Amino acid sequence: MDIMGIIGYVTMIVTVASLVAASTPTPKDDVWIGKLYKFIDLLAINVGKSKQKPGES
């Protein structure tokens, strides 16, 4: 696999994770779906102030 293929896959993963994170409400951290959501946020590069807290709109 060449470097352009790897870049394409990484871009696709970040894009899909960003779409999922933006279109779903943020669950509480204590349930398993909250842990999955944290992983999706990490893949979407939602860090720092770009992260939504549970209960925010």
Secondary structure as GFF3:
##gff-version 3
##sequence-region A 1 57
A	DSSP	alpha_helix	3	23	.	.	.	ID=ss1
A	DSSP	alpha_helix	32	43	.	.	.	ID=ss2
A	DSSP	three_ten_helix	48	50	.	.	.	ID=ss3
###
